[in-house]
C-alpha cells in the first residue's frame, strides 16, 4: 500500500529501516519513523482517506487501467 500511496502522490517516499521499522516522508519533508505495527496502522488510515477522497470525486486515481469518474 505504501507504493500505491507514493504512486498516487499522497506520500513523497518510504523506506524500510533496520529491525523492521519504516521511514515515511511526507510532501512537506517530514520524516516519520514508525515500527512495523505503527506503519501498518498508519498506512491503512492513509489509504482509507485516499479512497474516501476518490469516492467523493475530490481527487482522481492515477492507477493505470482505472478510468476517471464522470
CNS distance restraints for C-alpha pairs under 8 A (distance, minus, plus):
assign (resid   1 and name CA) (resid   5 and name CA) 6.28 0.50 0.50
assign (resid   1 and name CA) (resid  43 and name CA) 6.88 0.50 0.50
assign (resid   1 and name CA) (resid  44 and name CA) 7.94 0.50 0.50
assign (resid   1 and name CA) (resid  47 and name CA) 7.32 0.50 0.50
assign (resid   2 and name CA) (resid   6 and name CA) 6.27 0.50 0.50
assign (resid   2 and name CA) (resid  14 and name CA) 7.07 0.50 0.50
assign (resid   2 and name CA) (resid  43 and name CA) 6.64 0.50 0.50
assign (resid   3 and name CA) (resid   7 and name CA) 6.08 0.50 0.50
assign (resid   4 and name CA) (resid   8 and name CA) 5.91 0.50 0.50
assign (resid   5 and name CA) (resid   9 and name CA) 6.20 0.50 0.50
assign (resid   5 and name CA) (resid  10 and name CA) 5.10 0.50 0.50
assign (resid   5 and name CA) (resid  11 and name CA) 5.72 0.50 0.50
assign (resid   5 and name CA) (resid  47 and name CA) 7.10 0.50 0.50
assign (resid   6 and name CA) (resid  10 and name CA) 5.73 0.50 0.50
assign (resid   6 and name CA) (resid  11 and name CA) 4.71 0.50 0.50
assign (resid   6 and name CA) (resid  12 and name CA) 5.82 0.50 0.50
assign (resid   6 and name CA) (resid  13 and name CA) 6.00 0.50 0.50
assign (resid   6 and name CA) (resid  14 and name CA) 7.87 0.50 0.50
assign (resid   7 and name CA) (resid  62 and name CA) 7.73 0.50 0.50
assign (resid   7 and name CA) (resid  63 and name CA) 7.81 0.50 0.50
assign (resid   8 and name CA) (resid  61 and name CA) 6.72 0.50 0.50
assign (resid   8 and name CA) (resid  62 and name CA) 5.97 0.50 0.50
assign (resid   8 and name CA) (resid  63 and name CA) 7.22 0.50 0.50
assign (resid  10 and name CA) (resid  26 and name CA) 7.91 0.50 0.50
assign (resid  10 and name CA) (resid  27 and name CA) 7.79 0.50 0.50
assign (resid  10 and name CA) (resid  50 and name CA) 7.78 0.50 0.50
assign (resid  11 and name CA) (resid  24 and name CA) 7.64 0.50 0.50
assign (resid  11 and name CA) (resid  25 and name CA) 6.45 0.50 0.50
assign (resid  11 and name CA) (resid  26 and name CA) 5.16 0.50 0.50
assign (resid  11 and name CA) (resid  27 and name CA) 6.07 0.50 0.50
assign (resid  12 and name CA) (resid  24 and name CA) 7.98 0.50 0.50
assign (resid  12 and name CA) (resid  25 and name CA) 5.53 0.50 0.50
assign (resid  12 and name CA) (resid  26 and name CA) 5.33 0.50 0.50
assign (resid  12 and name CA) (resid  27 and name CA) 5.19 0.50 0.50
assign (resid  12 and name CA) (resid  29 and name CA) 7.88 0.50 0.50
assign (resid  13 and name CA) (resid  24 and name CA) 6.08 0.50 0.50
assign (resid  13 and name CA) (resid  25 and name CA) 5.11 0.50 0.50
assign (resid  13 and name CA) (resid  26 and name CA) 7.16 0.50 0.50
assign (resid  14 and name CA) (resid  22 and name CA) 7.14 0.50 0.50
assign (resid  14 and name CA) (resid  23 and name CA) 5.50 0.50 0.50
assign (resid  14 and name CA) (resid  24 and name CA) 4.33 0.50 0.50
assign (resid  14 and name CA) (resid  25 and name CA) 5.90 0.50 0.50
assign (resid  15 and name CA) (resid  22 and name CA) 5.79 0.50 0.50
assign (resid  15 and name CA) (resid  23 and name CA) 5.13 0.50 0.50
assign (resid  15 and name CA) (resid  24 and name CA) 6.54 0.50 0.50
assign (resid  16 and name CA) (resid  20 and name CA) 6.63 0.50 0.50
assign (resid  16 and name CA) (resid  21 and name CA) 6.05 0.50 0.50
assign (resid  16 and name CA) (resid  22 and name CA) 4.56 0.50 0.50
assign (resid  16 and name CA) (resid  23 and name CA) 6.29 0.50 0.50
assign (resid  17 and name CA) (resid  21 and name CA) 4.91 0.50 0.50
assign (resid  17 and name CA) (resid  22 and name CA) 5.20 0.50 0.50
assign (resid  17 and name CA) (resid  23 and name CA) 6.61 0.50 0.50
assign (resid  20 and name CA) (resid  35 and name CA) 6.88 0.50 0.50
assign (resid  20 and name CA) (resid  36 and name CA) 5.92 0.50 0.50
assign (resid  21 and name CA) (resid  33 and name CA) 7.14 0.50 0.50
assign (resid  21 and name CA) (resid  34 and name CA) 5.73 0.50 0.50
assign (resid  21 and name CA) (resid  35 and name CA) 4.46 0.50 0.50
assign (resid  21 and name CA) (resid  36 and name CA) 5.25 0.50 0.50
assign (resid  21 and name CA) (resid  39 and name CA) 7.95 0.50 0.50
assign (resid  22 and name CA) (resid  33 and name CA) 5.74 0.50 0.50
assign (resid  22 and name CA) (resid  34 and name CA) 5.23 0.50 0.50
assign (resid  22 and name CA) (resid  35 and name CA) 6.18 0.50 0.50
assign (resid  22 and name CA) (resid  36 and name CA) 6.48 0.50 0.50
assign (resid  22 and name CA) (resid  39 and name CA) 6.59 0.50 0.50
assign (resid  23 and name CA) (resid  31 and name CA) 6.48 0.50 0.50
assign (resid  23 and name CA) (resid  32 and name CA) 5.60 0.50 0.50
assign (resid  23 and name CA) (resid  33 and name CA) 4.60 0.50 0.50
assign (resid  23 and name CA) (resid  34 and name CA) 6.43 0.50 0.50
assign (resid  24 and name CA) (resid  31 and name CA) 5.76 0.50 0.50
assign (resid  24 and name CA) (resid  32 and name CA) 5.07 0.50 0.50
assign (resid  24 and name CA) (resid  33 and name CA) 6.47 0.50 0.50
assign (resid  24 and name CA) (resid  34 and name CA) 7.91 0.50 0.50
assign (resid  25 and name CA) (resid  29 and name CA) 5.90 0.50 0.50
assign (resid  25 and name CA) (resid  30 and name CA) 5.60 0.50 0.50
assign (resid  25 and name CA) (resid  31 and name CA) 4.66 0.50 0.50
assign (resid  25 and name CA) (resid  32 and name CA) 6.26 0.50 0.50
assign (resid  26 and name CA) (resid  30 and name CA) 5.26 0.50 0.50
assign (resid  26 and name CA) (resid  31 and name CA) 6.68 0.50 0.50
assign (resid  26 and name CA) (resid  32 and name CA) 7.90 0.50 0.50
assign (resid  34 and name CA) (resid  38 and name CA) 5.49 0.50 0.50
assign (resid  34 and name CA) (resid  39 and name CA) 5.45 0.50 0.50
assign (resid  35 and name CA) (resid  39 and name CA) 5.98 0.50 0.50
assign (resid  36 and name CA) (resid  40 and name CA) 6.13 0.50 0.50
assign (resid  37 and name CA) (resid  41 and name CA) 6.41 0.50 0.50
assign (resid  38 and name CA) (resid  42 and name CA) 5.99 0.50 0.50
assign (resid  39 and name CA) (resid  43 and name CA) 5.82 0.50 0.50
assign (resid  40 and name CA) (resid  44 and name CA) 6.20 0.50 0.50
assign (resid  41 and name CA) (resid  45 and name CA) 6.31 0.50 0.50
assign (resid  42 and name CA) (resid  46 and name CA) 6.16 0.50 0.50
assign (resid  43 and name CA) (resid  47 and name CA) 5.96 0.50 0.50
assign (resid  44 and name CA) (resid  48 and name CA) 6.09 0.50 0.50
assign (resid  45 and name CA) (resid  49 and name CA) 6.31 0.50 0.50
assign (resid  46 and name CA) (resid  50 and name CA) 6.21 0.50 0.50
assign (resid  47 and name CA) (resid  51 and name CA) 6.15 0.50 0.50
assign (resid  48 and name CA) (resid  52 and name CA) 6.11 0.50 0.50
assign (resid  49 and name CA) (resid  53 and name CA) 6.23 0.50 0.50
assign (resid  50 and name CA) (resid  54 and name CA) 6.34 0.50 0.50
assign (resid  51 and name CA) (resid  55 and name CA) 6.06 0.50 0.50
assign (resid  52 and name CA) (resid  56 and name CA) 6.12 0.50 0.50
assign (resid  53 and name CA) (resid  57 and name CA) 6.14 0.50 0.50
assign (resid  53 and name CA) (resid  58 and name CA) 5.27 0.50 0.50
assign (resid  53 and name CA) (resid  59 and name CA) 5.86 0.50 0.50
assign (resid  54 and name CA) (resid  58 and name CA) 6.02 0.50 0.50
assign (resid  54 and name CA) (resid  59 and name CA) 5.23 0.50 0.50
assign (resid  54 and name CA) (resid  60 and name CA) 5.85 0.50 0.50
assign (resid  54 and name CA) (resid  61 and name CA) 6.72 0.50 0.50
assign (resid  57 and name CA) (resid  69 and name CA) 7.23 0.50 0.50
assign (resid  60 and name CA) (resid  68 and name CA) 6.22 0.50 0.50
assign (resid  60 and name CA) (resid  69 and name CA) 7.35 0.50 0.50
assign (resid  61 and name CA) (resid  66 and name CA) 7.18 0.50 0.50
assign (resid  61 and name CA) (resid  68 and name CA) 7.16 0.50 0.50
assign (resid  62 and name CA) (resid  66 and name CA) 7.28 0.50 0.50
